Amino acid sequence: MEKSVHKKLNELQSTAISGNDITSSCLYVSALTIMYAGQYAWISLLVVAMVLFLFRKIYGEVVGALPLNGGAYNVLLNTSSKRVASLAATLTVLSYMATAVLSGSEAMHYLNQLIPSLNVMIATIVVLGIFTMLTIAGIGESAIVAVIIFLVHLVSLSVLVIAGIWFIANTGFDTLHLNWPTPVKSGGILTALFLGFSAAMLGISGFESSANFVEEQEPGVFAKTLRNMWAVVSFFNPLIAMIIIFVLPLASVGEHQESLLAYVGEITGGKWLAYLISVDAVLVLCGAVLTSFVGVSGLVNRMTLDRILPNYFLKQNKRGSHYRIAIAFLLLCVSVLVATNGVLTSLAGVYTFSFLSVMALFGIGNLLLKVKRKKLPRPEYAPVFAVLVAISFIIIGFWGNLILNPSSFKTFIYYLIPAFMVVLFMLNRSSIISAMLVAVDSVFRPLRKMSVISNRKLRQMYHKVHSQEFVFLTKRDDVSILNKVMQYVQANETTKKLKIVNVMKPGDDNEKLKVDIEVLDRAYPDIDIEFIEMVGEFTPQLIEELSQQWNIPMNFMFIASPSDRFSYRVADLGGVRLIM
């Protein structure tokens, strides 16, 4: 399997790719929050900014310790079982699918206001196709487009804010005096803040995107993307909500909910500003589509390397892009768009509940990392209390959205179950093939020839699945640790061959280790254990040489958690996995 080398993304490019998704929320989250929290919407948005600040540390610790693509899937894969990690991956893919279709459709609805003759359905498919081509062309080319969109969006929002402040300075606070005593529709102030906060959680969707393509970023860039995304939404979302409360009567917000910022632009600056915001909405929502393609490409590639999805998706073009993943994702998005006939309110529920679930699972992954990977070096540390507070707020937001959109939650479950069933099929394909062997033998017993042929083919498939060898690189661990390794391999991997390798120094004695391995070989008769000793130094180069010599991918090699005295970072080991 060849691996193409391509240029890493800098801070601006990485921020733009992930930032277009999260900052597109500025176009609608203020209106949505005001609908529930009224004149207190800015407080709900500030609370969301506080939650996002907590997640900066959570993501920084996890991805700093395990700088590999996959986000929540990656951390759960290295701290729990494959099934739990696969659930996080499925939720993330669903979130990206909903983001791409919703953002593309909303962008074309904005464009339809400027070009009334536009066919929204066809235009959405064209947009999805364009960004598929951009993804296939390479992440560098995608980043250029993302940067342009991101900068235009920041300029447009800044112009809107300046126009709003200028308008307020010249017209006074009459509208605020009208709005402030208005009773909130949701009951008491606390209820209004709770529902407003739940609705405003849509404003941080996309924050998880950067973690899904961290391997494409230059060293040290990931933490800066988190800081930049947090700063932009924490500044613009509460401020825009406050400007709206100063400029518009609350009663008029619902009438202009779908294009509220364009309407505010027209009031504060005139028609030209309304047109600027509308064009910006089209661009940044298209940028969110691009983020979905880039994020899902990194995630699905990692899932494929870990044998959760077929190896078919590993094929790369000359630019290093996984074009089969992009095309498959395009077909999935178009099928969903056609199936819903362009009425995408149901997908909004998939979007909301998916990304909230992913955020919660990432927080749980952080706690598991603290417990199971204590010695793993990390650039920063999120306090346990802060992690628990962040997870609690996500649960509150999930509960609030469940109250606001119970029908959307049902739709979310309808999408989640079949998607997760596909992943479970891949994880349990060995057992399924065995069951098929029994079924084929029973059904075709009268037709012996057909039974023999089918039996042979299925057995070949079965042996092919189990023929993949795995490697555990040990530092002369005791028998208890080696036993946990065997338990993990038996529970999570479909293999019958395991090499246990010890890189020793001249004069070292491995007699005790050999005795332990003989005991394990008898205890696990279904797994053929081969013990290999070699004299030398344990280095990333040695791992790469062994991978090429034995034709075993590096992500099928395991090590135990290294101590803080370990000479190399996990990222330097080329994808070698930690299993305890």
C-alpha positions as CSV (number, residue, x, y, z in Angstrom):
1,M,0.0,0.0,0.0
2,E,1.6,3.2,-1.2
3,K,1.3,6.4,0.9
4,S,1.4,9.7,-1.0
5,V,3.2,12.6,0.6
6,H,1.5,15.9,0.5
7,K,2.1,19.3,2.1
8,K,0.8,19.8,5.7
9,L,-1.8,22.5,6.4
10,N,-0.8,25.7,8.3
11,E,-2.8,27.5,11.0
12,L,-4.9,29.6,8.7
13,Q,-5.7,26.7,6.3
14,S,-6.6,24.3,9.2
15,T,-8.7,27.0,10.9
16,A,-10.5,27.8,7.7
17,I,-11.4,24.2,6.9
18,S,-12.9,23.5,10.4
19,G,-13.9,27.1,11.1
20,N,-16.3,27.4,8.1
21,D,-18.5,24.8,9.7
22,I,-18.6,26.3,13.2
23,T,-18.8,29.9,12.1
24,S,-21.6,29.3,9.6
25,S,-23.7,29.0,12.8
26,C,-23.5,32.8,13.2
27,L,-26.0,33.0,10.4
28,Y,-28.8,31.3,12.2
29,V,-28.0,30.5,15.9
30,S,-28.8,34.1,17.1
31,A,-32.3,33.9,15.6
32,L,-32.8,30.4,17.0
33,T,-31.7,31.4,20.5
34,I,-33.8,34.5,20.6
35,M,-36.9,32.5,19.7
36,Y,-36.5,30.7,23.0
37,A,-34.6,33.0,25.3
38,G,-35.8,36.3,24.0
39,Q,-33.8,39.3,25.3
40,Y,-31.6,36.9,27.4
41,A,-30.3,35.1,24.3
42,W,-26.9,36.6,24.6
43,I,-26.5,35.0,28.1
44,S,-27.3,31.6,26.7
45,L,-24.7,32.2,23.9
46,L,-22.1,33.2,26.5
47,V,-22.7,30.0,28.4
48,V,-22.2,28.0,25.2
49,A,-18.9,29.9,24.7
50,M,-17.9,28.8,28.3
51,V,-18.6,25.2,27.5
52,L,-16.6,25.5,24.3
53,F,-13.7,26.9,26.3
54,L,-13.8,23.8,28.5
55,F,-13.7,21.6,25.4
56,R,-10.6,23.4,24.1
57,K,-8.6,21.8,26.9
58,I,-10.4,18.4,26.5
59,Y,-9.6,18.2,22.8
60,G,-6.1,19.6,23.3
61,E,-5.2,16.9,25.9
62,V,-6.6,14.0,23.9
63,V,-5.3,14.9,20.4
64,G,-2.0,16.1,21.9
65,A,-1.5,12.6,23.4
66,L,-2.9,10.7,20.4
67,P,-2.3,13.0,17.3
68,L,-4.1,10.7,14.8
69,N,-7.1,11.2,12.6
70,G,-10.5,10.1,13.9
71,G,-11.4,12.4,16.8
72,A,-13.7,10.7,19.3
73,Y,-13.2,7.4,17.4
74,N,-9.4,7.6,17.8
75,V,-9.4,8.2,21.6
76,L,-12.1,5.5,22.3
77,L,-10.2,3.1,20.1
78,N,-7.1,3.5,22.2
79,T,-8.9,3.5,25.6
80,S,-11.9,1.2,25.2
81,S,-13.2,-1.4,22.8
82,K,-13.6,-1.3,19.0
83,R,-17.4,-1.4,19.3
84,V,-17.6,1.7,21.5
85,A,-15.2,3.5,19.2
86,S,-17.2,2.4,16.1
87,L,-20.4,3.9,17.7
88,A,-18.5,7.3,17.9
89,A,-17.3,6.9,14.4
90,T,-20.9,6.2,13.1
91,L,-22.2,9.2,14.9
92,T,-19.5,11.4,13.4
93,V,-20.2,10.2,9.9
94,L,-23.9,10.8,10.4
95,S,-23.1,14.3,11.6
96,Y,-21.0,15.0,8.6
97,M,-23.6,13.6,6.2
98,A,-26.3,15.9,7.8
99,T,-24.0,18.9,7.7
100,A,-23.1,18.5,4.1
101,V,-26.7,18.0,2.9
102,L,-28.2,20.7,5.2
103,S,-25.5,23.3,4.5
104,G,-25.6,22.7,0.8
105,S,-29.4,23.0,0.7
106,E,-29.5,26.1,2.9
107,A,-26.8,27.7,0.8
108,M,-28.9,27.2,-2.3
109,H,-32.0,28.5,-0.5
110,Y,-30.1,31.7,0.2
111,L,-29.0,31.8,-3.4
112,N,-32.6,31.3,-4.5
113,Q,-33.5,34.6,-2.9
114,L,-31.0,36.3,-5.2
115,I,-31.8,34.1,-8.2
116,P,-35.5,33.2,-8.0
117,S,-35.4,30.9,-11.0
118,L,-32.8,28.6,-9.4
119,N,-33.8,24.9,-8.9
120,V,-32.7,24.3,-5.3
121,M,-32.6,20.5,-5.5
122,I,-30.4,20.4,-8.7
123,A,-28.2,23.2,-7.4
124,T,-27.6,21.4,-4.2
125,I,-26.5,18.3,-6.0
126,V,-24.2,20.4,-8.2
127,V,-22.6,22.0,-5.0
128,L,-22.1,18.5,-3.5
129,G,-20.4,17.4,-6.8
130,I,-18.1,20.5,-6.9
131,F,-16.8,19.9,-3.4
132,T,-16.3,16.2,-4.1
133,M,-14.1,17.2,-7.0
134,L,-12.2,19.7,-4.8
135,T,-11.6,17.0,-2.2
136,I,-10.4,14.6,-4.8
137,A,-8.1,17.3,-6.2
138,G,-6.2,17.3,-2.8
139,I,-6.5,18.9,0.6
140,G,-4.1,21.7,-0.4
141,E,-6.5,22.9,-3.2
142,S,-9.5,22.5,-0.8
143,A,-7.7,24.6,1.8
144,I,-7.2,27.5,-0.6
145,V,-11.0,27.6,-1.3
146,A,-11.7,27.3,2.4
147,V,-9.4,30.2,3.4
148,I,-11.0,32.5,0.8
149,I,-14.5,31.6,2.1
150,F,-13.4,32.0,5.8
151,L,-11.9,35.4,5.3
152,V,-14.9,36.7,3.3
153,H,-17.1,35.5,6.1
154,L,-15.1,37.2,8.9
155,V,-15.1,40.5,6.9
156,S,-18.9,40.2,6.3
157,L,-19.7,39.6,10.0
158,S,-17.3,42.4,11.0
159,V,-19.0,44.8,8.6
160,L,-22.4,43.8,10.0
161,V,-21.3,44.3,13.6
162,I,-19.8,47.8,12.8
163,A,-23.0,48.8,10.9
164,G,-25.1,47.6,13.9
165,I,-23.1,49.5,16.4
166,W,-23.2,52.6,14.2
167,F,-27.0,52.3,13.8
168,I,-27.5,52.0,17.6
169,A,-25.3,55.0,18.2
170,N,-27.4,57.1,15.9
171,T,-30.9,55.9,16.8
172,G,-30.6,55.3,20.5
173,F,-32.0,52.6,22.8
174,D,-35.7,52.9,22.1
175,T,-35.9,49.3,20.7
176,L,-34.0,47.9,23.7
177,H,-36.4,49.6,26.1
178,L,-39.3,48.0,24.2
179,N,-37.7,44.5,24.2
180,W,-36.3,44.3,27.7
181,P,-39.6,44.1,29.7
182,T,-41.2,41.7,27.1
183,P,-42.2,38.4,28.9
184,V,-40.3,35.4,27.5
185,K,-42.4,32.9,25.6
186,S,-40.8,29.9,27.3
187,G,-42.0,30.6,30.8
188,G,-39.6,31.8,33.5
189,I,-36.2,33.2,32.9
190,L,-34.4,30.0,33.9
191,T,-36.5,27.9,31.6
192,A,-35.9,30.5,28.8
193,L,-32.1,30.3,29.4
194,F,-32.2,26.5,29.5
195,L,-34.1,26.2,26.2
196,G,-32.0,29.0,24.7
197,F,-28.8,27.3,25.7
198,S,-30.0,24.0,24.2
199,A,-30.9,25.7,20.9
200,A,-27.6,27.6,20.9
201,M,-25.6,24.4,21.2
202,L,-26.0,24.2,17.4
203,G,-23.5,27.1,17.4
204,I,-20.6,24.9,18.3
205,S,-21.3,22.1,15.7
206,G,-18.1,21.7,13.7
207,F,-15.7,22.2,16.7
208,E,-14.9,18.4,16.4
209,S,-13.9,18.7,12.8
210,S,-10.3,19.7,13.3
211,A,-9.6,16.5,15.2
212,N,-10.6,14.4,12.2
213,F,-7.8,15.6,10.0
214,V,-5.1,16.4,12.5
215,E,-2.5,14.3,10.7
216,E,-2.8,16.7,7.7
217,Q,-1.9,19.7,9.9
218,E,1.6,21.0,10.7
219,P,2.9,20.3,14.2
220,G,1.4,22.6,16.9
221,V,-1.4,23.8,14.6
222,F,-4.2,21.8,16.1
223,A,-4.4,23.6,19.4
224,K,-4.4,27.0,17.6
225,T,-7.4,25.9,15.5
226,L,-9.3,25.2,18.7
227,R,-8.4,28.6,20.1
228,N,-9.3,30.4,16.8
229,M,-12.7,28.7,16.4
230,W,-13.5,29.4,20.1
231,A,-12.5,33.1,19.8
232,V,-14.6,33.7,16.6
233,V,-17.9,32.2,17.8
234,S,-17.5,33.5,21.4
235,F,-17.1,37.0,20.0
236,F,-19.6,37.1,17.2
237,N,-22.5,35.0,18.4
238,P,-23.3,36.9,21.7
239,L,-22.5,40.2,20.1
240,I,-24.8,39.7,17.1
241,A,-27.6,38.6,19.5
242,M,-27.2,41.8,21.5
243,I,-27.2,43.9,18.3
244,I,-30.5,42.2,17.2
245,I,-32.1,43.0,20.6
246,F,-31.0,46.6,20.2
247,V,-32.2,46.9,16.6
248,L,-35.3,44.7,16.1
249,P,-38.5,44.3,18.0
250,L,-38.5,40.7,19.3
251,A,-41.9,40.1,17.7
252,S,-40.3,40.5,14.2
253,V,-37.6,38.0,14.7
254,G,-39.8,35.0,13.9
255,E,-41.0,36.5,10.6
256,H,-37.4,36.8,9.3
257,Q,-35.9,33.7,11.1
258,E,-34.5,32.0,7.9
259,S,-32.5,35.1,6.8
260,L,-32.4,37.2,9.9
261,L,-28.9,38.6,9.5
262,A,-29.6,39.7,6.0
263,Y,-32.7,41.5,7.3
264,V,-30.6,43.1,10.1
265,G,-28.0,44.1,7.5
266,E,-30.8,45.8,5.4
267,I,-32.0,47.7,8.5
268,T,-28.6,48.9,9.7
269,G,-26.7,49.4,6.4
270,G,-29.1,49.2,3.5
271,K,-29.7,46.8,0.6
272,W,-26.0,46.4,-0.2
273,L,-25.3,45.0,3.2
274,A,-28.3,42.6,2.9
275,Y,-26.9,41.4,-0.4
276,L,-23.4,41.0,1.1
277,I,-24.7,38.9,4.0
278,S,-26.7,36.7,1.6
279,V,-23.7,36.1,-0.7
280,D,-21.6,35.4,2.4
281,A,-24.2,32.9,3.6
282,V,-24.0,31.0,0.3
283,L,-20.2,30.9,0.5
284,V,-19.7,29.9,4.1
285,L,-22.5,27.3,4.0
286,C,-20.7,25.8,1.0
287,G,-17.5,26.0,3.1
288,A,-19.3,23.8,5.7
289,V,-19.9,21.3,2.9
290,L,-16.2,21.2,2.2
291,T,-15.4,20.7,5.9
292,S,-17.7,17.6,5.9
293,F,-15.9,16.1,2.9
294,V,-12.4,16.7,4.4
295,G,-13.4,15.5,7.9
296,V,-15.2,12.4,6.7
297,S,-12.2,11.5,4.5
298,G,-9.8,11.5,7.4
299,L,-12.2,9.6,9.6
300,V,-13.2,6.8,7.1
301,N,-9.6,6.3,6.1
302,R,-8.7,5.7,9.8
303,M,-11.7,3.3,10.2
304,T,-10.6,1.4,7.1
305,L,-7.0,1.0,8.3
306,D,-8.5,-0.5,11.5
307,R,-10.5,-3.0,9.5
308,I,-13.9,-1.6,10.4
309,L,-14.6,-0.8,6.8
310,P,-13.5,-2.6,3.6
311,N,-10.0,-2.0,2.3
312,Y,-11.6,-0.7,-0.9
313,F,-11.6,2.8,0.6
314,L,-7.8,2.9,1.0
315,K,-7.0,3.6,-2.6
316,Q,-5.4,7.0,-3.2
317,N,-4.8,9.1,-6.3
318,K,-1.5,10.8,-7.2
319,R,-2.4,13.8,-5.0
320,G,-2.8,11.6,-1.9
321,S,-6.6,11.9,-1.8
322,H,-8.9,9.0,-0.9
323,Y,-11.2,9.6,-3.9
324,R,-13.3,6.5,-3.3
325,I,-14.3,7.8,0.1
326,A,-15.3,11.2,-1.4
327,I,-17.3,9.6,-4.1
328,A,-19.1,7.2,-1.7
329,F,-19.9,10.1,0.6
330,L,-21.3,12.1,-2.3
331,L,-23.6,9.2,-3.3
332,L,-24.7,8.9,0.3
333,C,-25.5,12.6,0.5
334,V,-27.3,12.7,-2.8
335,S,-29.4,9.6,-1.9
336,V,-30.5,11.3,1.4
337,L,-31.3,14.5,-0.4
338,V,-33.4,12.7,-3.0
339,A,-35.1,10.4,-0.4
340,T,-36.2,13.4,1.6
341,N,-37.2,15.3,-1.5
342,G,-35.3,18.3,-0.3
343,V,-37.3,18.7,2.8
344,L,-34.5,18.4,5.3
345,T,-36.1,19.3,8.7
346,S,-35.7,15.7,9.7
347,L,-32.0,15.7,9.0
348,A,-31.6,18.7,11.3
349,G,-32.4,16.3,14.2
350,V,-29.7,13.9,13.0
351,Y,-27.3,16.8,12.8
352,T,-28.0,18.1,16.3
353,F,-28.1,14.8,18.2
354,S,-25.2,13.3,16.4
355,F,-22.7,16.1,17.1
356,L,-23.8,16.4,20.7
357,S,-23.3,12.7,21.2
358,V,-19.8,12.9,19.6
359,M,-18.9,15.8,22.0
360,A,-20.1,13.8,25.0
361,L,-18.2,10.7,23.9
362,F,-15.0,12.8,23.4
363,G,-15.3,14.0,27.0
364,I,-15.7,10.4,28.2
365,G,-12.7,9.4,26.1
366,N,-10.7,12.1,27.9
367,L,-11.6,10.6,31.3
368,L,-10.7,7.1,30.0
369,L,-7.4,8.5,28.8
370,K,-6.6,9.8,32.2
371,V,-7.4,6.4,33.8
372,K,-5.9,4.0,31.3
373,R,-3.1,6.1,29.8
374,K,-1.7,8.0,32.8
375,K,1.9,7.9,31.6
376,L,1.2,8.9,28.0
377,P,2.9,12.3,27.4
378,R,0.5,15.2,26.6
379,P,1.0,18.9,25.9
380,E,-1.8,20.1,28.2
381,Y,-4.1,18.7,30.9
382,A,-7.8,19.2,31.3
383,P,-8.8,19.0,35.0
384,V,-11.2,16.2,35.8
385,F,-13.8,18.5,37.3
386,A,-13.7,20.7,34.1
387,V,-14.3,17.6,32.0
388,L,-17.2,16.5,34.1
389,V,-18.8,20.0,33.9
390,A,-18.4,20.0,30.1
391,I,-20.0,16.6,29.7
392,S,-22.8,17.7,32.0
393,F,-23.6,20.7,29.9
394,I,-23.6,18.6,26.8
395,I,-26.1,16.2,28.4
396,I,-28.2,19.2,29.4
397,G,-28.1,20.5,25.8
398,F,-29.1,17.0,24.6
399,W,-32.0,16.9,27.0
400,G,-33.1,20.4,26.0
401,N,-33.1,19.5,22.3
402,L,-35.0,16.3,23.1
403,I,-37.7,18.5,24.7
404,L,-37.7,21.0,21.7
405,N,-37.5,18.4,18.9
406,P,-38.8,14.9,20.0
407,S,-39.7,13.9,16.5
408,S,-36.2,14.8,15.3
409,F,-34.8,12.4,17.9
410,K,-36.8,9.6,16.4
411,T,-35.4,10.4,13.0
412,F,-31.9,10.4,14.5
413,I,-32.5,6.9,15.8
414,Y,-33.9,5.7,12.4
415,Y,-30.6,6.8,10.8
416,L,-28.3,5.6,13.5
417,I,-29.5,2.0,13.9
418,P,-29.0,0.9,10.2
419,A,-25.7,2.8,10.0
420,F,-24.4,1.1,13.1
421,M,-25.7,-2.3,11.9
422,V,-23.4,-2.0,8.9
423,V,-20.4,-1.3,11.1
424,L,-21.4,-4.2,13.5
425,F,-21.5,-6.5,10.4
426,M,-17.9,-5.6,9.6
427,L,-16.8,-6.0,13.2
428,N,-18.5,-9.5,13.4
429,R,-17.9,-10.7,9.9
430,S,-15.9,-13.6,11.1
431,S,-18.8,-15.0,13.2
432,I,-21.2,-14.2,10.4
433,I,-19.1,-16.1,7.9
434,S,-19.0,-19.1,10.3
435,A,-22.8,-19.0,10.6
436,M,-23.1,-18.9,6.8
437,L,-20.9,-21.9,6.6
438,V,-23.3,-23.8,8.9
439,A,-26.3,-22.6,7.0
440,V,-24.9,-23.4,3.6
441,D,-24.0,-26.9,4.7
442,S,-27.5,-27.5,6.0
443,V,-29.4,-26.0,3.0
444,F,-27.3,-27.6,0.3
445,R,-26.7,-31.0,1.8
446,P,-28.8,-32.7,-0.9
447,L,-26.8,-30.9,-3.6
448,R,-23.4,-32.1,-2.4
449,K,-21.4,-30.6,-5.2
450,M,-22.8,-27.1,-4.7
451,S,-22.3,-27.5,-0.9
452,V,-18.7,-28.4,-1.4
453,I,-18.0,-25.5,-3.7
454,S,-19.7,-23.0,-1.4
455,N,-18.0,-24.5,1.6
456,R,-14.6,-24.1,0.0
457,K,-15.2,-20.5,-1.0
458,L,-16.5,-19.5,2.5
459,R,-13.6,-21.3,4.2
460,Q,-11.2,-19.4,2.0
461,M,-12.8,-16.2,3.0
462,Y,-12.7,-17.3,6.6
463,H,-9.0,-18.1,6.5
464,K,-8.2,-14.9,4.6
465,V,-9.8,-12.8,7.4
466,H,-7.9,-14.7,10.1
467,S,-4.6,-14.8,8.1
468,Q,-3.7,-11.2,9.0
469,E,-0.8,-11.3,11.5
470,F,-0.5,-8.9,14.4
471,V,2.5,-7.8,16.3
472,F,3.0,-6.9,20.0
473,L,6.2,-5.1,20.8
474,T,7.1,-5.9,24.4
475,K,9.6,-4.5,26.8
476,R,9.9,-7.7,28.8
477,D,6.4,-7.2,30.4
478,D,5.3,-9.6,33.1
479,V,2.8,-12.4,32.4
480,S,-0.2,-10.4,33.7
481,I,0.3,-7.7,31.0
482,L,0.9,-10.3,28.3
483,N,-2.3,-12.0,29.3
484,K,-4.2,-8.7,28.9
485,V,-2.7,-8.4,25.5
486,M,-4.0,-11.8,24.5
487,Q,-7.4,-11.0,25.9
488,Y,-7.6,-7.8,23.9
489,V,-6.5,-9.5,20.7
490,Q,-8.9,-12.4,21.2
491,A,-11.8,-10.0,21.9
492,N,-11.2,-7.3,19.3
493,E,-9.2,-8.7,16.4
494,T,-9.9,-11.4,13.9
495,T,-6.6,-13.2,13.7
496,K,-5.0,-16.5,14.6
497,K,-1.4,-15.3,14.4
498,L,0.5,-13.0,16.9
499,K,4.2,-12.2,16.9
500,I,5.6,-11.1,20.3
501,V,8.8,-9.1,19.7
502,N,11.3,-8.1,22.2
503,V,14.1,-5.7,21.2
504,M,16.9,-6.5,23.7
505,K,20.3,-5.2,24.5
506,P,23.4,-7.4,24.2
507,G,23.7,-9.7,27.1
508,D,20.0,-9.5,28.2
509,D,18.3,-12.7,29.3
510,N,14.7,-13.5,28.2
511,E,14.4,-17.0,29.8
512,K,11.6,-15.9,32.1
513,L,9.7,-14.2,29.3
514,K,10.0,-17.3,27.2
515,V,8.5,-19.4,30.0
516,D,5.6,-16.9,30.3
517,I,4.9,-17.0,26.5
518,E,4.9,-20.8,26.6
519,V,2.2,-20.7,29.3
520,L,0.2,-18.2,27.2
521,D,0.6,-20.3,24.1
522,R,-1.1,-23.2,26.0
523,A,-3.8,-20.9,27.5
524,Y,-4.8,-19.5,24.1
525,P,-4.7,-22.5,21.7
526,D,-6.7,-20.6,19.0
527,I,-3.9,-18.1,18.6
528,D,-0.5,-19.1,17.2
529,I,2.1,-17.2,19.2
530,E,5.6,-16.6,17.7
531,F,8.2,-15.1,20.0
532,I,11.0,-13.2,18.3
533,E,14.1,-11.7,19.9
534,M,16.3,-9.2,18.3
535,V,19.3,-7.2,19.5
536,G,19.2,-3.5,18.8
537,E,17.4,-0.2,19.7
538,F,13.6,0.3,19.7
539,T,13.1,3.1,17.2
540,P,10.4,4.2,14.7
541,Q,12.8,3.1,11.9
542,L,12.9,-0.4,13.3
543,I,9.1,-0.6,13.4
544,E,8.9,0.6,9.7
545,E,11.5,-2.0,8.7
546,L,9.7,-4.8,10.5
547,S,6.4,-3.7,8.9
548,Q,8.0,-3.9,5.4
549,Q,9.9,-7.1,6.1
550,W,6.8,-9.0,7.4
551,N,4.2,-7.1,5.2
552,I,2.2,-6.2,8.3
553,P,0.8,-2.6,8.4
554,M,2.0,-0.6,11.3
555,N,-1.6,-0.1,12.6
556,F,-1.7,-3.9,13.2
557,M,1.2,-3.5,15.7
558,F,0.6,-2.9,19.4
559,I,2.6,-1.5,22.3
560,A,1.7,-1.0,26.0
561,S,1.4,2.6,27.2
562,P,4.9,4.2,27.2
563,S,6.1,6.0,30.3
564,D,7.0,9.7,30.3
565,R,10.7,8.6,29.9
566,F,9.9,7.1,26.5
567,S,12.1,8.7,23.8
568,Y,9.5,9.1,21.1
569,R,6.0,10.4,20.7
570,V,3.2,8.1,19.8
571,A,2.7,10.0,16.5
572,D,6.4,9.1,15.6
573,L,5.6,5.4,15.6
574,G,3.6,5.5,12.4
575,G,0.2,4.5,13.7
576,V,1.2,1.8,16.2
577,R,-1.7,1.3,18.6
578,L,-1.8,1.4,22.4
579,I,-3.9,-1.5,23.8
580,M,-3.5,-0.9,27.6
